[in-house]
Amino acid sequence: MTPTPRLDAVGLVVSDMAATLAFYRRLGLAVPRDADSAPHAEAVLPGGLRVLWDTEETVRSYDPDRPRVTAGDRIALAFRCSGPQEVDAVYGELVAAGYRGHLEPWDAVWGQRYAVVLDPDGRGVELFADAA
């Protein structure tokens, strides 16, 4: 029988660990406070999937030729909200806290309330809920 790998973690490379972790804590991820100055941090999600964050310096320590990514949406994290009002509220709270909104909440044609805010490294973070 051939073993089948299972997805265990999603890793993100970050330019400012403390700023990034503050953003993701606002989205409910439990990240230890002492991780703000660490070269690596992680949070375990319900179900066991992990989100990993590594500083650019950490990644360069084992992959010195890796090109620096300045921004973009080659990967996006999508957070399910309890309903359309929570999409609007979370988006509003993040923007009021100084994070950049990318797409204000809207009713998507596929039947969900959707919004996109940018994390400190410019990655799109999607907020969504089933339409009422």
C-alpha positions as CSV (number, residue, x, y, z in Angstrom):
1,M,0.0,0.0,0.0
2,T,1.4,3.4,-1.0
3,P,1.3,6.0,1.9
4,T,-0.8,9.1,1.2
5,P,0.5,12.4,2.6
6,R,-2.0,14.6,4.3
7,L,-2.1,18.4,4.4
8,D,-0.8,19.3,7.8
9,A,0.1,23.0,7.6
10,V,0.0,26.2,5.5
11,G,3.2,28.2,5.8
12,L,3.5,32.0,5.3
13,V,6.7,34.0,5.0
14,V,6.4,37.3,6.7
15,S,8.4,40.5,6.8
16,D,7.3,41.6,10.3
17,M,6.4,38.8,12.7
18,A,4.8,41.0,15.4
19,A,2.6,42.9,13.0
20,T,1.5,39.8,11.2
21,L,0.6,37.9,14.3
22,A,-1.4,40.8,15.7
23,F,-3.4,40.7,12.4
24,Y,-4.1,37.0,12.6
25,R,-4.9,37.2,16.4
26,R,-7.7,39.6,15.4
27,L,-9.1,36.9,13.3
28,G,-9.2,34.5,16.2
29,L,-6.0,32.5,15.7
30,A,-4.4,31.5,19.1
31,V,-0.8,32.4,18.7
32,P,1.4,32.7,21.9
33,R,2.3,36.3,22.8
34,D,6.0,35.4,23.1
35,A,6.0,34.4,19.4
36,D,6.0,38.1,18.3
37,S,9.8,38.2,18.4
38,A,10.4,34.6,17.3
39,P,11.7,33.5,13.9
40,H,8.9,30.9,13.6
41,A,5.4,30.8,15.0
42,E,2.4,28.5,14.6
43,A,-1.2,28.1,15.5
44,V,-3.2,24.9,15.5
45,L,-6.7,25.2,14.1
46,P,-9.7,23.1,15.0
47,G,-9.3,19.8,13.2
48,G,-5.5,19.9,13.6
49,L,-4.4,22.0,10.5
50,R,-1.6,24.4,11.4
51,V,-0.8,27.8,10.2
52,L,3.0,28.5,10.2
53,W,4.7,31.9,10.0
54,D,8.5,32.3,9.3
55,T,10.4,35.5,9.0
56,E,12.2,36.2,5.7
57,E,15.5,35.8,7.6
58,T,14.5,32.4,8.8
59,V,13.7,31.2,5.3
60,R,16.9,32.7,3.8
61,S,18.9,30.8,6.5
62,Y,18.1,27.5,4.7
63,D,17.2,28.8,1.2
64,P,19.5,31.8,0.5
65,D,18.5,32.0,-3.2
66,R,14.8,32.2,-2.6
67,P,13.5,35.4,-4.2
68,R,11.8,37.9,-1.9
69,V,8.0,38.1,-2.5
70,T,6.8,41.6,-2.0
71,A,3.1,41.0,-2.1
72,G,0.4,39.1,-3.9
73,D,-2.2,36.5,-3.8
74,R,-0.4,33.3,-4.7
75,I,-2.1,32.0,-1.6
76,A,-5.1,33.4,0.3
77,L,-6.5,32.4,3.6
78,A,-10.3,32.4,3.8
79,F,-12.1,32.8,7.1
80,R,-15.7,31.6,7.4
81,C,-17.9,34.0,9.4
82,S,-21.1,33.1,11.2
83,G,-23.2,35.3,8.9
84,P,-23.2,38.3,6.6
85,Q,-23.3,40.7,9.5
86,E,-20.1,39.2,10.9
87,V,-18.3,39.6,7.5
88,D,-19.2,43.3,7.6
89,A,-18.2,43.7,11.3
90,V,-14.9,41.9,11.1
91,Y,-14.0,43.8,7.9
92,G,-14.9,47.1,9.6
93,E,-12.9,46.3,12.7
94,L,-9.8,45.4,10.8
95,V,-9.9,48.5,8.6
96,A,-10.6,50.7,11.7
97,A,-7.5,49.1,13.3
98,G,-5.4,50.3,10.4
99,Y,-5.3,47.3,8.1
100,R,-5.9,47.9,4.4
101,G,-9.2,46.9,3.0
102,H,-9.0,45.5,-0.6
103,L,-12.6,44.7,-1.4
104,E,-15.4,46.0,0.8
105,P,-18.1,43.5,1.8
106,W,-20.4,42.6,-1.1
107,D,-23.0,40.0,-2.0
108,A,-21.3,37.7,-4.3
109,V,-23.2,36.0,-7.2
110,W,-22.2,32.6,-5.8
111,G,-24.4,33.1,-2.8
112,Q,-22.0,34.4,-0.1
113,R,-21.2,37.7,1.6
114,Y,-17.6,38.3,0.8
115,A,-14.8,40.8,1.6
116,V,-11.0,40.9,1.3
117,V,-8.6,42.7,3.7
118,L,-4.8,42.7,3.3
119,D,-2.5,41.3,5.9
120,P,0.7,43.3,6.8
121,D,2.5,41.6,3.9
122,G,-0.2,42.5,1.4
123,R,-1.7,39.0,1.2
124,G,-5.4,38.9,0.5
125,V,-7.4,37.5,3.5
126,E,-10.9,36.6,2.5
127,L,-13.9,36.9,4.9
128,F,-17.0,35.1,3.8
129,A,-20.4,33.7,5.0
130,D,-23.3,32.1,3.4
131,A,-25.9,34.7,2.3
132,A,-28.9,35.2,4.5
